[in-house]
Amino acid sequence: MIAIDNKLVSDELVEEQFVCDLVKCKGGCCVDGDAGAPLDKEELARIDEVFDAVLPYLPAHHVAEINKQGRYVYDREFGWVTPAINGGICVYAITDAAGIVKCGIEQAYNDGKVTWKKPISCHLFPIRIQQSKNGDTEYVNYEPRETLCKPACKLGKKLKVPVYQFLKEPIIRKYGQDFYEALDAVAQDYFEIQGK
């Protein structure tokens, strides 16, 4: 583990390679899971804030599901999450012409309609963050899906891109530039020792 401030970061963020391969996985992380995307409490207000601008991007049956479940729901195991349709696709997901599932919130962001990109748990995936029971420590773990993320692991190895470098933007968004630079310094020491 790598200790930075009150975060314990899995060595795998440095040691493993990962680059999303959407052509192969089709954005399956927006479809397959035990619940919708985990949400920080402050993100509930962000969803309310962007909701009207995101709504036109969403398929009618997703909007109907939001009307039924709400913009976010509370799950006993995961806390606040985005609603999912029948335990599957996220209500904020959209599917492009190539059959790739993407985030409707992110599309609205890319189009300049909103200033919030998407929930941080989605942006960081396959990094998962867990709080210690007393709330003093955050565990930052690398948790790719075994089958779904195989193409991303393969592409990451081929391109030689460590997990933390592929996820630089969301790591900085979550923890700041200083945190990323500290993680990068540890990584550079590791690469030097490994002769990489």
Backbone as numpy.savetxt, mean C-alpha at the origin, in Angstrom:
# Nx Ny Nz CAx CAy CAz Cx Cy Cz
16.52 -7.10 12.38 15.69 -5.91 12.38 16.57 -4.65 12.38
16.05 -3.61 11.75 16.74 -2.32 11.70 15.94 -1.36 12.57
16.58 -0.77 13.57 15.89 0.16 14.47 16.16 1.60 14.04
15.08 2.31 13.72 15.16 3.74 13.39 14.07 4.44 14.20
14.49 5.30 15.11 13.56 5.94 16.04 12.76 4.85 16.76
11.44 4.92 16.71 10.62 3.91 17.39 10.09 2.87 16.41
10.76 2.74 15.25 10.35 1.76 14.24 11.34 0.62 14.18
10.80 -0.59 14.11 11.63 -1.77 13.87 11.33 -2.25 12.45
12.33 -2.12 11.60 12.16 -2.39 10.17 12.73 -3.76 9.85
11.96 -4.58 9.15 12.42 -5.90 8.74 13.62 -5.77 7.80
14.63 -6.62 8.03 15.81 -6.65 7.15 15.42 -6.91 5.70
14.29 -7.57 5.50 13.86 -7.94 4.14 13.62 -6.73 3.25
13.32 -5.56 3.84 13.13 -4.36 3.02 14.40 -4.00 2.26
15.54 -4.39 2.83 16.84 -4.13 2.21 17.30 -5.35 1.41
17.09 -6.54 1.96 17.65 -7.77 1.38 16.86 -8.31 0.19
15.55 -8.10 0.17 14.70 -8.65 -0.91 14.49 -7.61 -2.01
14.14 -8.12 -3.20 13.87 -7.23 -4.34 12.39 -7.34 -4.74
11.85 -6.21 -5.23 10.42 -6.18 -5.56 10.13 -5.02 -6.51
9.42 -5.31 -7.60 8.92 -4.27 -8.51 7.56 -4.76 -9.02
6.50 -4.02 -8.73 5.17 -4.44 -9.17 5.16 -4.71 -10.67
4.52 -5.81 -11.06 4.39 -6.19 -12.47 2.90 -6.28 -12.77
2.29 -5.12 -12.97 0.83 -5.04 -13.12 0.29 -5.83 -14.30
1.09 -5.98 -15.34 0.64 -6.76 -16.50 0.38 -8.21 -16.09
1.19 -8.70 -15.15 1.04 -10.10 -14.70 0.03 -10.24 -13.56
0.10 -9.36 -12.55 -0.77 -9.55 -11.36 -2.13 -8.89 -11.52
-2.25 -7.97 -12.50 -3.53 -7.29 -12.79 -4.05 -6.47 -11.61
-3.15 -6.03 -10.71 -3.60 -5.23 -9.57 -4.39 -6.04 -8.56
-4.02 -7.30 -8.43 -4.76 -8.22 -7.57 -4.80 -7.84 -6.10
-3.86 -7.00 -5.64 -3.87 -6.61 -4.23 -5.10 -5.76 -3.90
-5.74 -5.16 -4.91 -6.97 -4.39 -4.69 -8.21 -5.30 -4.69
-8.00 -6.56 -5.00 -9.11 -7.51 -5.16 -9.11 -8.57 -4.07
-7.92 -9.06 -3.75 -7.79 -10.24 -2.91 -7.28 -9.86 -1.53
-8.04 -10.18 -0.49 -7.59 -9.90 0.86 -8.63 -10.33 1.88
-8.26 -10.25 3.14 -9.18 -10.63 4.21 -10.19 -9.53 4.50
-9.85 -8.30 4.12 -10.73 -7.15 4.33 -10.29 -6.08 3.35
-10.95 -4.91 3.38 -10.51 -3.81 2.54 -9.17 -3.28 3.02
-8.71 -2.20 2.41 -7.42 -1.61 2.76 -7.48 -0.98 4.15
-6.50 -1.28 5.01 -6.46 -0.64 6.33 -6.34 0.87 6.20
-7.03 1.59 7.08 -7.03 3.06 7.07 -6.57 3.59 8.42
-5.68 4.60 8.38 -5.36 5.35 9.59 -6.60 6.18 9.93
-6.79 6.50 11.21 -7.98 7.25 11.62 -8.13 8.57 10.86
-6.99 9.28 10.65 -7.06 10.56 9.95 -7.44 10.40 8.48
-7.26 9.18 7.95 -7.62 8.95 6.55 -9.13 8.88 6.34
-9.88 8.66 7.38 -11.35 8.65 7.25 -11.81 10.03 6.78
-11.25 11.07 7.37 -11.58 12.44 6.97 -11.10 12.72 5.55
-9.95 12.14 5.17 -9.45 12.35 3.80 -10.39 11.73 2.78
-10.92 10.54 3.10 -11.89 9.91 2.19 -13.12 10.79 2.05
-13.62 11.31 3.16 -14.78 12.21 3.10 -14.46 13.44 2.24
-13.25 13.94 2.38 -12.82 15.15 1.67 -12.77 14.94 0.15
-12.29 13.79 -0.29 -12.11 13.55 -1.73 -13.29 12.82 -2.38
-14.21 12.37 -1.57 -15.24 11.45 -2.03 -16.00 11.95 -3.26
-16.49 13.17 -3.23 -17.30 13.68 -4.35 -16.51 13.74 -5.66
-15.21 14.03 -5.56 -14.38 14.08 -6.77 -14.05 12.69 -7.29
-14.00 11.70 -6.40 -13.66 10.32 -6.79 -14.88 9.59 -7.34
-16.05 9.93 -6.85 -17.29 9.23 -7.20 -17.49 9.00 -8.70
-17.26 10.00 -9.57 -17.47 9.77 -11.01 -16.58 8.69 -11.63
-15.48 8.35 -10.96 -14.56 7.34 -11.47 -15.04 5.92 -11.19
-15.93 5.77 -10.24 -16.28 4.44 -9.73 -17.43 3.81 -10.50
-17.36 2.49 -10.73 -18.47 1.79 -11.39 -19.74 1.89 -10.53
-20.89 1.84 -11.19 -22.18 2.01 -10.51 -22.38 1.01 -9.38
-21.97 -0.26 -9.60 -22.18 -1.26 -8.55 -21.27 -1.02 -7.34
-20.14 -0.33 -7.54 -19.27 0.03 -6.42 -19.92 1.16 -5.61
-20.51 2.11 -6.33 -21.21 3.22 -5.67 -22.38 2.67 -4.86
-23.11 1.71 -5.43 -24.24 1.09 -4.72 -23.75 0.41 -3.44
-22.58 -0.21 -3.51 -22.02 -0.89 -2.34 -21.61 0.12 -1.27
-21.06 1.25 -1.70 -20.71 2.32 -0.75 -21.97 2.85 -0.07
-23.03 3.02 -0.86 -24.30 3.49 -0.29 -24.84 2.51 0.75
-24.54 1.23 0.54 -25.01 0.19 1.46 -24.11 0.10 2.71
-22.78 0.06 2.50 -21.84 -0.17 3.60 -21.30 1.10 4.26
-21.19 2.16 3.48 -20.54 3.39 3.94 -19.21 3.59 3.22
-18.61 4.74 3.43 -17.35 5.09 2.76 -16.16 4.33 3.35
-16.30 3.87 4.59 -15.31 3.06 5.28 -16.06 2.26 6.34
-15.48 1.15 6.74 -16.14 0.26 7.70 -15.14 -0.16 8.77
-15.67 -0.57 9.91 -14.79 -1.03 10.99 -14.76 -2.55 11.01
-13.56 -3.11 10.93 -13.36 -4.55 10.96 -12.73 -4.91 12.31
-13.27 -5.93 12.99 -12.77 -6.29 14.33 -11.29 -6.62 14.34
-10.83 -7.26 13.28 -9.41 -7.67 13.23 -8.49 -6.56 12.75
-8.93 -5.80 11.74 -8.04 -4.85 11.08 -8.31 -3.38 11.41
-9.38 -3.11 12.14 -9.74 -1.72 12.43 -10.46 -1.10 11.24
-10.27 0.19 11.02 -10.93 0.88 9.91 -10.34 0.42 8.58
-11.21 0.09 7.63 -10.80 -0.38 6.30 -11.73 0.19 5.25
-11.29 0.15 4.00 -12.19 0.48 2.90 -13.18 -0.68 2.75
-14.41 -0.40 2.35 -15.35 -1.49 2.13 -14.90 -2.36 0.95
-15.23 -3.64 1.02 -14.94 -4.57 -0.07 -16.26 -5.21 -0.49
-16.35 -5.59 -1.75 -17.57 -6.21 -2.27 -17.48 -7.71 -2.09
-18.36 -8.26 -1.27 -18.39 -9.71 -0.99 -17.01 -10.24 -0.58
-16.29 -9.48 0.24 -14.97 -9.92 0.69 -13.91 -9.91 -0.40
-14.18 -9.22 -1.51 -13.24 -9.21 -2.63 -12.75 -7.81 -2.97
-13.10 -7.33 -4.14 -12.58 -6.07 -4.66 -12.96 -4.87 -3.81
-12.02 -3.96 -3.66 -12.24 -2.71 -2.92 -13.24 -1.84 -3.67
-14.12 -1.15 -2.95 -15.13 -0.31 -3.61 -14.51 0.87 -4.35
-13.28 1.24 -4.00 -12.62 2.36 -4.68 -11.77 1.92 -5.88
-11.83 0.64 -6.20 -11.06 0.11 -7.33 -11.78 0.36 -8.65
-11.00 0.54 -9.68 -11.52 0.65 -11.05 -10.70 -0.30 -11.92
-11.26 -0.71 -13.02 -10.56 -1.64 -13.92 -10.36 -0.97 -15.27
-9.11 -0.94 -15.75 -8.84 -0.28 -17.03 -9.12 -1.22 -18.21
-8.90 -0.71 -19.41 -9.22 -1.46 -20.63 -8.41 -2.75 -20.75
-7.25 -2.81 -20.11 -6.40 -4.01 -20.16 -6.75 -5.01 -19.06
-7.78 -4.69 -18.28 -8.20 -5.58 -17.20 -7.37 -5.44 -15.94
-6.60 -4.35 -15.84 -5.78 -4.11 -14.65 -6.58 -3.29 -13.64
-6.64 -3.78 -12.42 -7.37 -3.09 -11.36 -6.47 -2.02 -10.75
-7.01 -0.81 -10.68 -6.25 0.33 -10.14 -7.13 1.06 -9.13
-6.57 2.06 -8.49 -7.29 2.82 -7.47 -7.99 4.03 -8.09
-9.29 4.15 -7.85 -10.05 5.29 -8.34 -9.62 6.59 -7.68
-9.23 6.50 -6.41 -8.74 7.70 -5.71 -7.45 8.17 -6.36
-6.56 7.22 -6.64 -5.28 7.57 -7.28 -5.50 8.13 -8.68
-6.47 7.61 -9.40 -6.75 8.14 -10.73 -7.22 9.59 -10.65
-8.08 9.87 -9.67 -8.53 11.26 -9.46 -7.33 12.15 -9.09
-6.41 11.61 -8.30 -5.18 12.34 -7.94 -4.34 12.61 -9.19
-4.13 11.57 -10.01 -3.34 11.72 -11.23 -3.95 12.73 -12.19
-5.28 12.82 -12.17 -5.99 13.77 -13.03 -6.08 15.17 -12.43
-5.48 15.37 -11.26 -5.49 16.69 -10.63 -6.78 17.07 -9.94
-7.65 16.10 -9.70 -8.96 16.39 -9.07 -8.86 16.45 -7.55
-7.90 15.71 -6.97 -7.71 15.68 -5.51 -6.22 15.77 -5.20
-5.89 16.10 -3.96 -4.47 16.23 -3.58 -3.99 15.07 -2.70
-4.86 14.10 -2.45 -4.52 12.92 -1.65 -4.42 11.72 -2.57
-3.30 11.01 -2.56 -3.05 9.96 -3.55 -3.89 8.70 -3.34
-3.89 8.17 -2.13 -4.64 6.96 -1.77 -4.25 6.58 -0.35
-4.95 5.63 0.26 -4.55 5.21 1.61 -3.08 4.78 1.65
-2.41 5.15 2.72 -0.97 4.84 2.83 -0.73 3.34 2.85
-1.66 2.54 3.38 -1.45 1.09 3.40 -1.40 0.53 1.98
-2.16 1.13 1.07 -2.13 0.70 -0.33 -0.83 1.13 -1.00
-0.44 2.37 -0.72 0.76 2.93 -1.34 2.01 2.16 -0.90
2.03 1.72 0.36 3.19 1.00 0.90 3.24 -0.48 0.54
2.12 -1.07 0.12 2.08 -2.51 -0.10 3.20 -2.95 -1.04
3.95 -4.03 -0.73 3.72 -5.08 0.25 4.36 -4.85 1.63
4.63 -3.59 1.98 5.03 -3.30 3.35 3.77 -3.21 4.19
3.79 -3.86 5.34 2.68 -3.81 6.30 3.21 -3.25 7.61
2.45 -2.37 8.22 2.85 -1.74 9.47 1.94 -2.20 10.59
2.55 -2.60 11.70 1.78 -3.00 12.88 2.30 -2.24 14.08
1.38 -1.88 14.96 1.74 -1.21 16.21 1.96 -2.25 17.30
2.91 -1.99 18.18 3.05 -2.85 19.36 1.82 -2.63 20.25
1.57 -3.56 21.15 0.39 -3.47 22.01 0.34 -2.18 22.82
1.51 -1.72 23.28 1.52 -0.48 24.07 1.59 0.78 23.18
1.70 0.57 21.85 1.70 1.69 20.91 3.01 2.44 20.81
4.04 1.97 21.52 5.33 2.68 21.52 6.20 2.35 20.31
5.95 1.21 19.69 6.82 0.74 18.59 5.97 0.40 17.37
6.52 0.71 16.20 5.89 0.29 14.95 6.78 -0.75 14.29
6.16 -1.83 13.84 6.87 -2.88 13.12 6.61 -2.68 11.63
7.67 -2.54 10.87 7.58 -2.29 9.43 8.06 -3.57 8.73
7.10 -4.35 8.22 7.41 -5.68 7.68 7.15 -5.76 6.18
7.88 -6.65 5.56 7.71 -6.96 4.13 6.86 -8.22 4.03
5.64 -8.08 3.46 4.71 -9.20 3.41 4.05 -9.33 2.03
4.83 -9.76 1.03 4.21 -9.97 -0.29 3.28 -11.17 -0.25
2.29 -11.18 -1.12 1.41 -12.34 -1.21 2.15 -13.44 -1.96
2.05 -14.65 -1.44 2.88 -15.75 -1.93 2.73 -15.99 -3.44
1.51 -16.10 -3.91 1.29 -16.37 -5.33 1.15 -15.08 -6.12
0.30 -14.19 -5.64 -0.02 -12.95 -6.35 1.22 -12.11 -6.64
2.14 -12.04 -5.69 3.31 -11.16 -5.83 4.53 -11.86 -6.44
4.38 -13.12 -6.85 5.52 -13.83 -7.46 6.12 -13.06 -8.65
5.27 -12.54 -9.57 5.84 -11.79 -10.70 6.61 -10.55 -10.25
6.15 -9.87 -9.20 6.84 -8.67 -8.71 8.18 -9.03 -8.07
8.22 -10.14 -7.37 9.49 -10.60 -6.77 10.48 -10.97 -7.88
9.97 -11.63 -8.92 10.81 -12.04 -10.05 11.35 -10.82 -10.80
10.47 -9.83 -11.05 10.88 -8.62 -11.76 11.87 -7.82 -10.92
11.63 -7.74 -9.62 12.55 -7.04 -8.72 13.94 -7.63 -8.75
14.01 -8.99 -8.75 15.31 -9.67 -8.82 16.00 -9.39 -10.15
15.20 -9.43 -11.21 15.76 -9.20 -12.55 16.34 -7.77 -12.65
15.60 -6.79 -12.11 16.03 -5.39 -12.18 16.95 -4.99 -11.03
17.11 -5.92 -10.05 17.95 -5.67 -8.87 17.52 -4.42 -8.09
16.20 -4.35 -7.80 15.65 -3.20 -7.07 15.19 -3.67 -5.68
15.89 -3.23 -4.62 15.46 -3.59 -3.27 14.06 -3.03 -2.97
13.36 -3.71 -2.08 11.99 -3.32 -1.71 11.95 -1.85 -1.29
12.86 -1.45 -0.41 12.79 -0.08 0.12 12.99 0.97 -0.97
13.78 0.65 -2.01 13.98 1.61 -3.10 12.74 1.69 -3.98
12.12 0.54 -4.24 10.89 0.56 -5.04 9.80 1.37 -4.34
9.79 1.32 -3.02 8.74 2.00 -2.24 9.24 3.29 -1.60
10.22 3.93 -2.23 10.79 5.17 -1.68 9.73 6.23 -1.45
8.90 6.48 -2.45 7.89 7.56 -2.33 6.94 7.34 -1.14
6.31 6.15 -1.04 5.41 5.97 0.11 6.12 5.91 1.46
7.36 5.41 1.50 8.10 5.40 2.77 8.35 6.84 3.22
8.76 7.70 2.29 8.97 9.12 2.63 7.64 9.77 3.00
6.60 9.43 2.29 5.27 9.99 2.60 4.84 9.61 4.03
5.14 8.40 4.44 4.74 7.92 5.77 5.67 8.43 6.87
6.99 8.34 6.66 7.94 8.57 7.74 8.88 9.76 7.55
8.92 10.32 6.34 9.76 11.48 6.09 11.11 11.13 5.46
11.74 12.17 4.93 13.02 12.03 4.21 14.14 11.53 5.12
14.20 12.03 6.36 15.28 11.63 7.27 15.23 10.13 7.56
14.02 9.61 7.74 13.85 8.18 7.99 14.37 7.39 6.79
13.96 7.82 5.58 14.39 7.10 4.37 15.91 7.12 4.24
16.51 8.28 4.51 17.97 8.38 4.38 18.69 7.50 5.40
18.11 7.38 6.61 18.70 6.49 7.62 18.60 5.03 7.16
17.46 4.67 6.59 17.28 3.30 6.07 18.24 3.05 4.91
18.37 4.02 4.04 19.28 3.89 2.89 20.73 3.73 3.35
21.12 4.45 4.40 22.49 4.34 4.92 22.76 2.93 5.44
21.78 2.35 6.14 21.92 0.97 6.62 22.04 0.02 5.42
21.22 0.28 4.40 21.22 -0.56 3.20 22.57 -0.51 2.49
23.14 0.69 2.38 24.43 0.83 1.69 25.52 0.06 2.43
25.49 0.09 3.75 26.44 -0.70 4.55 26.25 -2.19 4.27
24.99 -2.61 4.22 24.67 -4.02 3.95 25.20 -4.42 2.57
24.94 -3.58 1.55 25.38 -3.90 0.18 26.90 -3.98 0.10
27.57 -3.10 0.85 29.03 -3.09 0.85 29.57 -4.40 1.46
28.97 -4.83 2.56 29.38 -6.08 3.20 29.13 -7.28 2.27
27.99 -7.22 1.57 27.62 -8.32 0.66 28.39 -8.26 -0.66
29.08 -7.13 -0.92 29.80 -6.97 -2.17 28.87 -6.72 -3.35
27.75 -6.04 -3.08 26.77 -5.77 -4.15 26.92 -4.35 -4.67
